[in-house]
Amino acid sequence: AVQLFWVTEQSGVKSSTITYSAAISACDKGVAWKMALQLLLAIPQSKIQSNTVTFNSAISACEESGQWEKALLLLSFLMQSKVEPDTMTFNSAIGACAKVAEWEKVLRLICTMAQENLELNTVTLNGMISACAKSSEWENAIQLVRVMTQNKVESDTITFNSAISACENDCKWEKSLQFLEFMMERRMRPSTTTFNAT
């Protein structure tokens, strides 16, 4: 898809924000974050406006490639531009930071989302719980599950697997069993990952 994009660009076919977004999104699927950034940087030269979708695709490509610092840099650049971020923008940056256990950065991103009046959804909070699990912050992970329940944010198997993993990493097996019981009470189907962590 990206090669076809470059061929059409060089042949003089007029590109649009949609074609750039599609090409950047293809980089996300192929874990080609460098190409995604090159495409994003080429947009102003084409006298086309970037939009939320183009940034989301580039940040997502960085997330998928484990380039959390680049994801945060793109988010910072977006926040300084005239482009409005959305929940998906932040979720991709949160996912990138969660993969490398940068739970404090995830917390800052969530605070920024709240300031921007953006919805904190299941994906957002799962990212935070996952970051806590990888950082042995089991108490914060448990608190976040409570916050989700109190605020009626839907929890899923990923939520509980991350919380159980946080407890497992800090030898809090009693808490892990409590989460497993809670899952069963809510008629949620535990996965192999759930049982392995418990």
Contact map, one row per residue, 1 for C-alpha under 8 A:
111110000000000000000010010000000000000000000000000000000000000000000000000000000000000000000000000000000000000000000000000000000000000000000000000000000000000000000000000000000000000000000000000000
111111000000000000000011011000000000000000000000000000000000000000000000000000000000000000000000000000000000000000000000000000000000000000000000000000000000000000000000000000000000000000000000000000
111111100000000000000000000000000000000000000000000000000000000000000000000000000000000000000000000000000000000000000000000000000000000000000000000000000000000000000000000000000000000000000000000000
111111110000000000000000000000000000000000000000000000000000000000000000000000000000000000000000000000000000000000000000000000000000000000000000000000000000000000000000000000000000000000000000000000
111111111000000000100010000000000000000000000000000000000000000000000000000000000000000000000000000000000000000000000000000000000000000000000000000000000000000000000000000000000000000000000000000000
011111111100000000000000000000000000000000000000000000000000000000000000000000000000000000000000000000000000000000000000000000000000000000000000000000000000000000000000000000000000000000000000000000
001111111110000000000000000000000000000000000000000000000000000000000000000000000000000000000000000000000000000000000000000000000000000000000000000000000000000000000000000000000000000000000000000000
000111111111100000000000000000000000000000000000000000000000000000000000000000000000000000000000000000000000000000000000000000000000000000000000000000000000000000000000000000000000000000000000000000
000011111111111000000000000000000000000000000000000000000000000000000000000000000000000000000000000000000000000000000000000000000000000000000000000000000000000000000000000000000000000000000000000000
000001111111100000000000000000000000000000000000000000000000000000000000000000000000000000000000000000000000000000000000000000000000000000000000000000000000000000000000000000000000000000000000000000
000000111111100000000000000000000000000000000000000000000000000000000000000000000000000000000000000000000000000000000000000000000000000000000000000000000000000000000000000000000000000000000000000000
000000011111110000000000000000000000000000000000000000000000000000000000000000000000000000000000000000000000000000000000000000000000000000000000000000000000000000000000000000000000000000000000000000
000000011111111000000000000000000000000000000000000000000000000000000000000000000000000000000000000000000000000000000000000000000000000000000000000000000000000000000000000000000000000000000000000000
000000001001111100000000000000000000000000000000000000000000000000000000000000000000000000000000000000000000000000000000000000000000000000000000000000000000000000000000000000000000000000000000000000
000000001000111111110000000000000000000000000100000000000000000000000000000000000000000000000000000000000000000000000000000000000000000000000000000000000000000000000000000000000000000000000000000000
000000000000011111110000000000000000000000000001000000000000000000000000000000000000000000000000000000000000000000000000000000000000000000000000000000000000000000000000000000000000000000000000000000
000000000000001111111000000000000000000000100001111001000000000000000000000000000000000000000000000000000000000000000000000000000000000000000000000000000000000000000000000000000000000000000000000000
000000000000001111111100000000000000000000000000000000000000000000000000000000000000000000000000000000000000000000000000000000000000000000000000000000000000000000000000000000000000000000000000000000
000010000000001111111110000000000000000000000000000000000000000000000000000000000000000000000000000000000000000000000000000000000000000000000000000000000000000000000000000000000000000000000000000000
000000000000001111111111000000000000001100100000000001000000000000000000000000000000000000000000000000000000000000000000000000000000000000000000000000000000000000000000000000000000000000000000000000
000000000000000011111111100000000000000000000000000011001000000000000000000000000000000000000000000000000000000000000000000000000000000000000000000000000000000000000000000000000000000000000000000000
000000000000000001111111110000000000000000000000000000000000000000000000000000000000000000000000000000000000000000000000000000000000000000000000000000000000000000000000000000000000000000000000000000
110010000000000000111111111000000001001000000000000000000000000000000000000000000000000000000000000000000000000000000000000000000000000000000000000000000000000000000000000000000000000000000000000000
010000000000000000011111111100000011001100000000000001001100100000000000000000000000000000000000000000000000000000000000000000000000000000000000000000000000000000000000000000000000000000000000000000
000000000000000000001111111110000001000000000000000001001100100000000000000000000000000000000000000000000000000000000000000000000000000000000000000000000000000000000000000000000000000000000000000000
110000000000000000000111111111000000000000000000000000000000000000000000000000000000000000000000000000000000000000000000000000000000000000000000000000000000000000000000000000000000000000000000000000
010000000000000000000011111111111011000000000000000000000100100000000000000000000000000000000000000000000000000000000000000000000000000000000000000000000000000000000000000000000000000000000000000000
000000000000000000000001111111111001000000000000000000001101110100000000000000000000000000000000000000000000000000000000000000000000000000000000000000000000000000000000000000000000000000000000000000
000000000000000000000000111111110000000000000000000000000000100000000000000000000000000000000000000000000000000000000000000000000000000000000000000000000000000000000000000000000000000000000000000000
000000000000000000000000011111110000000000000000000000000000000000000000000000000000000000000000000000000000000000000000000000000000000000000000000000000000000000000000000000000000000000000000000000
000000000000000000000000001111111000000000000000000000000000110110000000000000000000000000000000000000000000000000000000000000000000000000000000000000000000000000000000000000000000000000000000000000
000000000000000000000000001111111111000000000000000000000000100010000000000000000000000000000000000000000000000000000000000000000000000000000000000000000000000000000000000000000000000000000000000000
000000000000000000000000001100111111100000000000000000000100110010100000000000000000000000000000000000000000000000000000000000000000000000000000000000000000000000000000000000000000000000000000000000
000000000000000000000000000000011111110000000000000000000000000000000000000000000000000000000000000000000000000000000000000000000000000000000000000000000000000000000000000000000000000000000000000000
000000000000000000000001001000011111111000000000000000000000000000000000000000000000000000000000000000000000000000000000000000000000000000000000000000000000000000000000000000000000000000000000000000
000000000000000000000011101100011111111100000000000000001100100000000000000000000000000000000000000000000000000000000000000000000000000000000000000000000000000000000000000000000000000000000000000000
000000000000000000000000000000001111111110000000000000000100000000000000000000000000000000000000000000000000000000000000000000000000000000000000000000000000000000000000000000000000000000000000000000
000000000000000000000000000000000111111111000000000000000000000000000000000000000000000000000000000000000000000000000000000000000000000000000000000000000000000000000000000000000000000000000000000000
000000000000000000010011000000000011111111100000000000000000000000000000000000000000000000000000000000000000000000000000000000000000000000000000000000000000000000000000000000000000000000000000000000
000000000000000000010001000000000001111111100000010001100100000000000000000000000000000000000000000000000000000000000000000000000000000000000000000000000000000000000000000000000000000000000000000000
000000000000000000000000000000000000111111111000000000000000000000000000000000000000000000000000000000000000000000000000000000000000000000000000000000000000000000000000000000000000000000000000000000
000000000000000000000000000000000000011111111100000000000000000000000000000000000000000000000000000000000000000000000000000000000000000000000000000000000000000000000000000000000000000000000000000000
000000000000000010010000000000000000001111111111110000000000000000000000000000000000000000000000000000000000000000000000000000000000000000000000000000000000000000000000000000000000000000000000000000
000000000000000000000000000000000000000011111111110000000000000000000000000000000000000000000000000000000000000000000000000000000000000000000000000000000000000000000000000000000000000000000000000000
000000000000000000000000000000000000000011111111000000000000000000000000000000000000000000000000000000000000000000000000000000000000000000000000000000000000000000000000000000000000000000000000000000
000000000000001000000000000000000000000001111111000000000000000000000000000000000000000000000000000000000000000000000000000000000000000000000000000000000000000000000000000000000000000000000000000000
000000000000000000000000000000000000000000111111100000000000000000000000000000000000000000000000000000000000000000000000000000000000000000000000000000000000000000000000000000000000000000000000000000
000000000000000110000000000000000000000000111111110000000000000000000000000000000000000000000000000000000000000000000000000000000000000000000000000000000000000000000000000000000000000000000000000000
000000000000000010000000000000000000000000110011111000000000000000000000000000000000000000000000000000000000000000000000000000000000000000000000000000000000000000000000000000000000000000000000000000
000000000000000010000000000000000000000100110001111101100000000000000000000000000010000000000000000000000000000000000000000000000000000000000000000000000000000000000000000000000000000000000000000000
000000000000000010000000000000000000000000000000111111100000000000000000000000000011000000000000000000000000000000000000000000000000000000000000000000000000000000000000000000000000000000000000000000
000000000000000000000000000000000000000000000000011111110000000000000000000000000011110010000000000000000000000000000000000000000000000000000000000000000000000000000000000000000000000000000000000000
000000000000000000001000000000000000000000000000001111111000000000000000000000000000000000000000000000000000000000000000000000000000000000000000000000000000000000000000000000000000000000000000000000
000000000000000010011001100000000000000100000000011111111100000000000000000000000000000000000000000000000000000000000000000000000000000000000000000000000000000000000000000000000000000000000000000000
000000000000000000000000000000000000000100000000011111111110000000000000011001000000000010000000000000000000000000000000000000000000000000000000000000000000000000000000000000000000000000000000000000
000000000000000000000000000000000000000000000000000111111111000000000000000000000000000110010000000000000000000000000000000000000000000000000000000000000000000000000000000000000000000000000000000000
000000000000000000001001100100000001000000000000000011111111100000000000000000000000000000000000000000000000000000000000000000000000000000000000000000000000000000000000000000000000000000000000000000
000000000000000000000001101100001001100100000000000001111111110000000010010000000000000000000000000000000000000000000000000000000000000000000000000000000000000000000000000000000000000000000000000000
000000000000000000000000000000000000000000000000000000111111111000000110011000000000000010011000000000000000000000000000000000000000000000000000000000000000000000000000000000000000000000000000000000
000000000000000000000000000100000000000000000000000000011111111100000010000000000000000000011000000000000000000000000000000000000000000000000000000000000000000000000000000000000000000000000000000000
000000000000000000000001101110111001000000000000000000001111111110000000000000000000000000000000000000000000000000000000000000000000000000000000000000000000000000000000000000000000000000000000000000
000000000000000000000000000100101000000000000000000000000111111111110110000000000000000000000001000000000000000000000000000000000000000000000000000000000000000000000000000000000000000000000000000000
000000000000000000000000000000000000000000000000000000000011111111110010000000000000000000011011100000000000000000000000000000000000000000000000000000000000000000000000000000000000000000000000000000
000000000000000000000000000100100000000000000000000000000001111111100000000000000000000000000001000000000000000000000000000000000000000000000000000000000000000000000000000000000000000000000000000000
000000000000000000000000000000111000000000000000000000000000111111100000000000000000000000000000000000000000000000000000000000000000000000000000000000000000000000000000000000000000000000000000000000
000000000000000000000000000000000000000000000000000000000000011111110000000000000000000000000001001100000000000000000000000000000000000000000000000000000000000000000000000000000000000000000000000000
000000000000000000000000000000001000000000000000000000000000011111111110000000000000000000000001000000000000000000000000000000000000000000000000000000000000000000000000000000000000000000000000000000
000000000000000000000000000000000000000000000000000000000000011001111111000000000000000000001001100100000000000000000000000000000000000000000000000000000000000000000000000000000000000000000000000000
000000000000000000000000000000000000000000000000000000000000000000111111100000000000000000000000000000000000000000000000000000000000000000000000000000000000000000000000000000000000000000000000000000
000000000000000000000000000000000000000000000000000000000010010000111111110000000000000000000000000000000000000000000000000000000000000000000000000000000000000000000000000000000000000000000000000000
000000000000000000000000000000000000000000000000000000000111011000111111111000000000000000011001000000000000000000000000000000000000000000000000000000000000000000000000000000000000000000000000000000
000000000000000000000000000000000000000000000000000000000000000000011111111100000000000000001000000000000000000000000000000000000000000000000000000000000000000000000000000000000000000000000000000000
000000000000000000000000000000000000000000000000000000000000000000001111111110000000000000000000000000000000000000000000000000000000000000000000000000000000000000000000000000000000000000000000000000
000000000000000000000000000000000000000000000000000000100110000000000111111111000000000000000000000000000000000000000000000000000000000000000000000000000000000000000000000000000000000000000000000000
000000000000000000000000000000000000000000000000000000100010000000000011111111100000000011001000000000000000000000000000000000000000000000000000000000000000000000000000000000000000000000000000000000
000000000000000000000000000000000000000000000000000000000000000000000001111111110000000000000000000000000000000000000000000000000000000000000000000000000000000000000000000000000000000000000000000000
000000000000000000000000000000000000000000000000000000000000000000000000111111111000000000000000000000000000000000000000000000000000000000000000000000000000000000000000000000000000000000000000000000
000000000000000000000000000000000000000000000000000000100000000000000000011111111111100000000000000000000000000000000000000000000000000000000000000000000000000000000000000000000000000000000000000000
000000000000000000000000000000000000000000000000000000000000000000000000001111111111100000000000000000000000000000000000000000000000000000000000000000000000000000000000000000000000000000000000000000
000000000000000000000000000000000000000000000000000000000000000000000000000111111100000000000000000000000000000000000000000000000000000000000000000000000000000000000000000000000000000000000000000000
000000000000000000000000000000000000000000000000000000000000000000000000000011111110000000000000000000000000000000000000000000000000000000000000000000000000000000000000000000000000000000000000000000
000000000000000000000000000000000000000000000000000000000000000000000000000001111111000000000000000000000000000000000000000000000000000000000000000000000000000000000000000000000000000000000000000000
000000000000000000000000000000000000000000000000011100000000000000000000000001101111100000000000000000000000000000000000000000000000000000000000000000000000000000000000000000000000000000000000000000
000000000000000000000000000000000000000000000000001100000000000000000000000001100111110000000000000000000000000000000000000000000000000000000000000000000000000000000000000000000000000000000000000000
000000000000000000000000000000000000000000000000000100000000000000000000000001100011111111000000000000000000000000000000000000000000000000000000000000000000000000000000000000000000000000000000000000
000000000000000000000000000000000000000000000000000100000000000000000000000000000001111111000000000000000000000000000100000000000000000000000000000000000000000000000000000000000000000000000000000000
000000000000000000000000000000000000000000000000000000000000000000000000000000000000111111100000000000000000000010000111000000000000000000000000000000000000000000000000000000000000000000000000000000
000000000000000000000000000000000000000000000000000000010000000000000000000000000000111111110000000000000000000000000000000000000000000000000000000000000000000000000000000000000000000000000000000000
000000000000000000000000000000000000000000000000000100110010000000000000001000000000111111111000000000000000000000000000000000000000000000000000000000000000000000000000000000000000000000000000000000
000000000000000000000000000000000000000000000000000000000000000000000000001000000000111111111100000000000000110010000000000100000000000000000000000000000000000000000000000000000000000000000000000000
000000000000000000000000000000000000000000000000000000000000000000000000000000000000001111111110000000000000000000000000001100100000000000000000000000000000000000000000000000000000000000000000000000
000000000000000000000000000000000000000000000000000000010011001000000010000000000000000111111111000000000000000000000000000000000000000000000000000000000000000000000000000000000000000000000000000000
000000000000000000000000000000000000000000000000000000000011001000010011001000000000000011111111100000000000000000000000000000000000000000000000000000000000000000000000000000000000000000000000000000
000000000000000000000000000000000000000000000000000000000000000000000000000000000000000001111111110000000100100000000000000100110000000000000000000000000000000000000000000000000000000000000000000000
000000000000000000000000000000000000000000000000000000000000001000000000000000000000000000111111111000000000000000000000000000100000000000000000000000000000000000000000000000000000000000000000000000
000000000000000000000000000000000000000000000000000000000000011101110010000000000000000000011111111100000000000000000000000000000000000000000000000000000000000000000000000000000000000000000000000000
000000000000000000000000000000000000000000000000000000000000001000010000000000000000000000001111111111101100000000000000000000000010000000000000000000000000000000000000000000000000000000000000000000
000000000000000000000000000000000000000000000000000000000000000000000000000000000000000000000111111111100100000000000000000000110111010000000000000000000000000000000000000000000000000000000000000000
000000000000000000000000000000000000000000000000000000000000000001000000000000000000000000000011111111000000000000000000000000000110000000000000000000000000000000000000000000000000000000000000000000
000000000000000000000000000000000000000000000000000000000000000001010000000000000000000000000001111111000000000000000000000000000010010000000000000000000000000000000000000000000000000000000000000000
000000000000000000000000000000000000000000000000000000000000000000000000000000000000000000000000111111100000000000000000000000000111111000000000000000000000000000000000000000000000000000000000000000
000000000000000000000000000000000000000000000000000000000000000000000000000000000000000000000000111111111100000000000000000000000010001000000000000000000000000000000000000000000000000000000000000000
000000000000000000000000000000000000000000000000000000000000000000000000000000000000000000000000110011111110000000000000000000010011001000000000000000000000000000000000000000000000000000000000000000
000000000000000000000000000000000000000000000000000000000000000000000000000000000000000000000000000001111111000000000000000000000000000000000000000000000000000000000000000000000000000000000000000000
000000000000000000000000000000000000000000000000000000000000000000000000000000000000000000000000100001111111100000000000000000000000000000000000000000000000000000000000000000000000000000000000000000
000000000000000000000000000000000000000000000000000000000000000000000000000000000000000000000100110001111111110000000000000000110010000000000000000000000000000000000000000000000000000000000000000000
000000000000000000000000000000000000000000000000000000000000000000000000000000000000000000000000000000111111111000000000000000010000000000000000000000000000000000000000000000000000000000000000000000
000000000000000000000000000000000000000000000000000000000000000000000000000000000000000000000000000000011111111100000000000000000000000000000000000000000000000000000000000000000000000000000000000000
000000000000000000000000000000000000000000000000000000000000000000000000000000000000000001000100000000001111111110000000000000000000000000000000000000000000000000000000000000000000000000000000000000
000000000000000000000000000000000000000000000000000000000000000000000000000000000000000001000000000000000111111111000001000100000000000000000000000000000000000000000000000000000000000000000000000000
000000000000000000000000000000000000000000000000000000000000000000000000000000000000000000000000000000000011111111100000000000000000000000000000000000000000000000000000000000000000000000000000000000
000000000000000000000000000000000000000000000000000000000000000000000000000000000000000000000000000000000001111111110000000000000000000000000000000000000000000000000000000000000000000000000000000000
000000000000000000000000000000000000000000000000000000000000000000000000000000000000001001000000000000000000111111111111000000000000000000000000000000000000000000000000000000000000000000000000000000
000000000000000000000000000000000000000000000000000000000000000000000000000000000000000000000000000000000000011111111111000000000000000000000000000000000000000000000000000000000000000000000000000000
000000000000000000000000000000000000000000000000000000000000000000000000000000000000000000000000000000000000001111111100000000000000000000000000000000000000000000000000000000000000000000000000000000
000000000000000000000000000000000000000000000000000000000000000000000000000000000000000000000000000000000000000111111100000000000000000000000000000000000000000000000000000000000000000000000000000000
000000000000000000000000000000000000000000000000000000000000000000000000000000000000000000000000000000000000000011111110000000000000000000000000000000000000000000000000000000000000000000000000000000
000000000000000000000000000000000000000000000000000000000000000000000000000000000000011000000000000000000000000011111111000000000000000000000000000000000000000000000000000000000000000000000000000000
000000000000000000000000000000000000000000000000000000000000000000000000000000000000001000000000000000000000000011001111100000000000000000000000000000000000000000000000000000000000000000000000000000
000000000000000000000000000000000000000000000000000000000000000000000000000000000000001000000000000000000000010011000111111110000000000000000000000000000000000000000000000000000000000000000000000000
000000000000000000000000000000000000000000000000000000000000000000000000000000000000000000000000000000000000000000000011111110000000000000000000000000001100000000000000000000000000000000000000000000
000000000000000000000000000000000000000000000000000000000000000000000000000000000000000000000000000000000000000000000001111111000000000000000000000000001111001000000000000000000000000000000000000000
000000000000000000000000000000000000000000000000000000000000000000000000000000000000000000100000000000000000000000000001111111100000000000000000000000000000000000000000000000000000000000000000000000
000000000000000000000000000000000000000000000000000000000000000000000000000000000000000001100100000000000000010000000001111111110000000000000000000000000000000000000000000000000000000000000000000000
000000000000000000000000000000000000000000000000000000000000000000000000000000000000000000000000000000000000000000000001111111111000000000000001000100000000000000000000000000000000000000000000000000
000000000000000000000000000000000000000000000000000000000000000000000000000000000000000000000000000000000000000000000000011111111100000000000000000000000000011001000000000000000000000000000000000000
000000000000000000000000000000000000000000000000000000000000000000000000000000000000000000100110010000000100000000000000001111111110000000000000000000000000000000000000000000000000000000000000000000
000000000000000000000000000000000000000000000000000000000000000000000000000000000000000000000100010000100110000000000000000111111111000000001001000000000000000000000000000000000000000000000000000000
000000000000000000000000000000000000000000000000000000000000000000000000000000000000000000000000000000000000000000000000000011111111100000011001100000000000001001100000000000000000000000000000000000
000000000000000000000000000000000000000000000000000000000000000000000000000000000000000000000000011010000000000000000000000001111111110000001000000000000000001001100100000000000000000000000000000000
000000000000000000000000000000000000000000000000000000000000000000000000000000000000000000000000111111100100000000000000000000111111111000000000000000000000000000000000000000000000000000000000000000
000000000000000000000000000000000000000000000000000000000000000000000000000000000000000000000000010010100000000000000000000000011111111111011000000000000000000000000100000000000000000000000000000000
000000000000000000000000000000000000000000000000000000000000000000000000000000000000000000000000000010000000000000000000000000001111111111001000000000000000000001101110100000000000000000000000000000
000000000000000000000000000000000000000000000000000000000000000000000000000000000000000000000000010110000000000000000000000000000111111110000000000000000000000000000100100000000000000000000000000000
000000000000000000000000000000000000000000000000000000000000000000000000000000000000000000000000000011100000000000000000000000000011111110000000000000000000000000000100000000000000000000000000000000
000000000000000000000000000000000000000000000000000000000000000000000000000000000000000000000000000000000000000000000000000000000001111111000000000000000000000000000110110000000000000000000000000000
000000000000000000000000000000000000000000000000000000000000000000000000000000000000000000000000000000000000000000000000000000000001111111111000000000000000000000000100000000000000000000000000000000
000000000000000000000000000000000000000000000000000000000000000000000000000000000000000000000000000000000000000000000000000000000001100111111100000000000000000000100110010000000000000000000000000000
000000000000000000000000000000000000000000000000000000000000000000000000000000000000000000000000000000000000000000000000000000000000000011111110000000000000000000000000000000000000000000000000000000
000000000000000000000000000000000000000000000000000000000000000000000000000000000000000000000000000000000000000000000000000000001001000011111111000000000000000000000000000000000000000000000000000000
000000000000000000000000000000000000000000000000000000000000000000000000000000000000000000000000000000000000000000000000000000011101100011111111100000000000000001100100000000000000000000000000000000
000000000000000000000000000000000000000000000000000000000000000000000000000000000000000000000000000000000000000000000000000000000000000001111111110000000000000000100000000000000000000000000000000000
000000000000000000000000000000000000000000000000000000000000000000000000000000000000000000000000000000000000000000000000000000000000000000111111111000000000000000000000000000000000000000000000000000
000000000000000000000000000000000000000000000000000000000000000000000000000000000000000000000000000000000000000000000000000010011000000000011111111100000000000000000000000000000000000000000000000000
000000000000000000000000000000000000000000000000000000000000000000000000000000000000000000000000000000000000000000000000000000001000000000001111111110000010001000100000000000000000000000000000000000
000000000000000000000000000000000000000000000000000000000000000000000000000000000000000000000000000000000000000000000000000000000000000000000111111111000000000000000000000000000000000000000000000000
000000000000000000000000000000000000000000000000000000000000000000000000000000000000000000000000000000000000000000000000000000000000000000000011111111100000000000000000000000000000000000000000000000
000000000000000000000000000000000000000000000000000000000000000000000000000000000000000000000000000000000000000000000000000010000000000000000001111111111110000000000000000000000000000000000000000000
000000000000000000000000000000000000000000000000000000000000000000000000000000000000000000000000000000000000000000000000000000000000000000000000111111111110000000000000000000000000000000000000000000
000000000000000000000000000000000000000000000000000000000000000000000000000000000000000000000000000000000000000000000000000000000000000000000000011111111000000000000000000000000000000000000000000000
000000000000000000000000000000000000000000000000000000000000000000000000000000000000000000000000000000000000000000000000000000000000000000000000001111111000000000000000000000000000000000000000000000
000000000000000000000000000000000000000000000000000000000000000000000000000000000000000000000000000000000000000000000000000000000000000000000000000111111100000000000000000000000000000000000000000000
000000000000000000000000000000000000000000000000000000000000000000000000000000000000000000000000000000000000000000000000110000000000000000000000000111111110000000000000000000000000000000000000000000
000000000000000000000000000000000000000000000000000000000000000000000000000000000000000000000000000000000000000000000000110000000000000000000000000110011111000000000000000000000000000000000000000000
000000000000000000000000000000000000000000000000000000000000000000000000000000000000000000000000000000000000000000000000010000000000000000000000100110001111111100000000000000000000000000000000000000
000000000000000000000000000000000000000000000000000000000000000000000000000000000000000000000000000000000000000000000000010000000000000000000000000000000111111100000000000000000000000000010000000000
000000000000000000000000000000000000000000000000000000000000000000000000000000000000000000000000000000000000000000000000000000000000000000000000000000000011111110000000000000000000000000011110000000
000000000000000000000000000000000000000000000000000000000000000000000000000000000000000000000000000000000000000000000000000001000000000000000000000000000011111111000000000000000000000000000000000000
000000000000000000000000000000000000000000000000000000000000000000000000000000000000000000000000000000000000000000000000010001001100000000000000100000000011111111100000000000000000000000000000000000
000000000000000000000000000000000000000000000000000000000000000000000000000000000000000000000000000000000000000000000000000000000000000000000000000000000011111111110000000000000011001000000000010000
000000000000000000000000000000000000000000000000000000000000000000000000000000000000000000000000000000000000000000000000000000000000000000000000000000000000111111111000000000000000000000000000110010
000000000000000000000000000000000000000000000000000000000000000000000000000000000000000000000000000000000000000000000000000001001100100000001000000000000000011111111100000000000000000000000000000000
000000000000000000000000000000000000000000000000000000000000000000000000000000000000000000000000000000000000000000000000000000001100100001001100100000000000001111111110000000010010000000000000000000
000000000000000000000000000000000000000000000000000000000000000000000000000000000000000000000000000000000000000000000000000000000000000000000000000000000000000111111111000000110011000000000000010011
000000000000000000000000000000000000000000000000000000000000000000000000000000000000000000000000000000000000000000000000000000000000100000000000000000000000000011111111100000010000000000000000000011
000000000000000000000000000000000000000000000000000000000000000000000000000000000000000000000000000000000000000000000000000000000101111111001000000000000000000001111111110000000000000000000000000000
000000000000000000000000000000000000000000000000000000000000000000000000000000000000000000000000000000000000000000000000000000000000100101000000000000000000000000111111111110110000000000000000000000
000000000000000000000000000000000000000000000000000000000000000000000000000000000000000000000000000000000000000000000000000000000000000000000000000000000000000000011111111110010000000000000000000011
000000000000000000000000000000000000000000000000000000000000000000000000000000000000000000000000000000000000000000000000000000000000110100000000000000000000000000001111111100000000000000000000000000
000000000000000000000000000000000000000000000000000000000000000000000000000000000000000000000000000000000000000000000000000000000000000101000000000000000000000000000111111100000000000000000000000000
000000000000000000000000000000000000000000000000000000000000000000000000000000000000000000000000000000000000000000000000000000000000000000000000000000000000000000000011111110000000000000000000000000
000000000000000000000000000000000000000000000000000000000000000000000000000000000000000000000000000000000000000000000000000000000000000000000000000000000000000000000011111111110000000000000000000000
000000000000000000000000000000000000000000000000000000000000000000000000000000000000000000000000000000000000000000000000000000000000000000000000000000000000000000000011001111111000000000000000000001
000000000000000000000000000000000000000000000000000000000000000000000000000000000000000000000000000000000000000000000000000000000000000000000000000000000000000000000000000111111100000000000000000000
000000000000000000000000000000000000000000000000000000000000000000000000000000000000000000000000000000000000000000000000000000000000000000000000000000000000000000010010000111111110000000000000000000
000000000000000000000000000000000000000000000000000000000000000000000000000000000000000000000000000000000000000000000000000000000000000000000000000000000000000000111011000111111111000000000000000011
000000000000000000000000000000000000000000000000000000000000000000000000000000000000000000000000000000000000000000000000000000000000000000000000000000000000000000000000000011111111100000000000000001
000000000000000000000000000000000000000000000000000000000000000000000000000000000000000000000000000000000000000000000000000000000000000000000000000000000000000000000000000001111111110000000000000000
000000000000000000000000000000000000000000000000000000000000000000000000000000000000000000000000000000000000000000000000000000000000000000000000000000000000000100110000000000111111111000000000000000
000000000000000000000000000000000000000000000000000000000000000000000000000000000000000000000000000000000000000000000000000000000000000000000000000000000000000100010000000000011111111100000100010001
000000000000000000000000000000000000000000000000000000000000000000000000000000000000000000000000000000000000000000000000000000000000000000000000000000000000000000000000000000001111111110000000000000
000000000000000000000000000000000000000000000000000000000000000000000000000000000000000000000000000000000000000000000000000000000000000000000000000000000000000000000000000000000111111111000000000000
000000000000000000000000000000000000000000000000000000000000000000000000000000000000000000000000000000000000000000000000000000000000000000000000000000000000000100000000000000000011111111111100000000
000000000000000000000000000000000000000000000000000000000000000000000000000000000000000000000000000000000000000000000000000000000000000000000000000000000000000000000000000000000001111111111100000000
000000000000000000000000000000000000000000000000000000000000000000000000000000000000000000000000000000000000000000000000000000000000000000000000000000000000000000000000000000000000111111110000000000
000000000000000000000000000000000000000000000000000000000000000000000000000000000000000000000000000000000000000000000000000000000000000000000000000000000000000000000000000000000000011111110000000000
000000000000000000000000000000000000000000000000000000000000000000000000000000000000000000000000000000000000000000000000000000000000000000000000000000000000000000000000000000000000001111111000000000
000000000000000000000000000000000000000000000000000000000000000000000000000000000000000000000000000000000000000000000000000000000000000000000000000000000001100000000000000000000000001111111100000000
000000000000000000000000000000000000000000000000000000000000000000000000000000000000000000000000000000000000000000000000000000000000000000000000000000000000100000000000000000000000001100111110000000
000000000000000000000000000000000000000000000000000000000000000000000000000000000000000000000000000000000000000000000000000000000000000000000000000000000000100000000000000000000001001100011111111000
000000000000000000000000000000000000000000000000000000000000000000000000000000000000000000000000000000000000000000000000000000000000000000000000000000000000100000000000000000000000000000001111111000
000000000000000000000000000000000000000000000000000000000000000000000000000000000000000000000000000000000000000000000000000000000000000000000000000000000000000000000000000000000000000000000111111100
000000000000000000000000000000000000000000000000000000000000000000000000000000000000000000000000000000000000000000000000000000000000000000000000000000000000000010000000000000000000000000000111111110
000000000000000000000000000000000000000000000000000000000000000000000000000000000000000000000000000000000000000000000000000000000000000000000000000000000000000110010000000000000001000000000111111111
000000000000000000000000000000000000000000000000000000000000000000000000000000000000000000000000000000000000000000000000000000000000000000000000000000000000000000000000000000000000000000000111111111
000000000000000000000000000000000000000000000000000000000000000000000000000000000000000000000000000000000000000000000000000000000000000000000000000000000000000000000000000000000000000000000001111111
000000000000000000000000000000000000000000000000000000000000000000000000000000000000000000000000000000000000000000000000000000000000000000000000000000000000000010011001000000010000000000000000111111
000000000000000000000000000000000000000000000000000000000000000000000000000000000000000000000000000000000000000000000000000000000000000000000000000000000000000000011001000010011001000000000000011111
